[in-house]
Amino acid sequence: MIVPILDMRFSLDSKFISIFVILLNIFIFNCKNSSSGFSKNNKFKDHSISIYREADERPIASGVLLNKNGYALTVFHAVTGYENKISVSYANFQKLKAKVVAKEFLFDLALIKIPELENEEGLELSDIIDRDKLSVGDDVYQFSSAYGLKNSLFKGYISHLNRIETDITYPQIPFIQTNGLSFPGSSGSGVFTMSGECIGIQRANFGYVVGGSVGLVIPGSFLKLFITNNVQ
């Protein structure tokens, strides 16, 4: 079962509170164990944006700022139907107006424009790598808005490099499978190596439990093609 990992509204029963506490403890543990090495790549934290729909008080998805005139990359399913009704937060900027300027259903990718971020630096095409530079077991990282917690650092690992015909909506995409990164609100976030290279964009959680942390990442080659075709 594929679960798009947008943030969801849960009833605060005891079961959910227990799950949330467990996940929060995992998050704190990961931060403590990865902050020293990953602190060298804080610029990738600065590329992370949080995405809101209309008047939402907390983000429902994530995205990556590109180094081109205020553009950012996220997933199609997070913004479709809200093309002119989204805003983003970034670094010290809160609730900046944004709009969708390009989208590709076949890749589950969307390009958004944030005029107030036109002078900010972001991800370059040269920062995005292909799967042939990756191996199963490689550590990967992301800054995302999981559970509405903006700019949260998560650490995981690659568990498969060519997961095809698993997502029935996108059987043609050879996803990179990860463990430890996929939670509600992390759709659209960039996934990076320790050296700061982007391997792709987080698409969905795989399995029957929301937040089960087995995730499918849209690979870097798809990102590069989409950016090249849509960013002027």
Secondary structure, DSSP 8 states (H G I E B T S, - for coil): -EEE---------HHHHHHHHHHHHHHHHHHHHHHHHHGGGHHHHHTEEEEEETT-SS-SEEEEEBSSTTEEEE-HHHHTT-TTSEEEEETTEEEEEEEEEEEEGGGTEEEEE-GGGTTS--B-GGGB--GGG--TT-EEEEEE-GGG-TTEEEEEEEEEEEE-S-STT-TT--EEEEEEEE-TT-TT-EEE-TTS-EEEEEEEEESSSTT-EEEEEEEHHHHHHHHHHH--
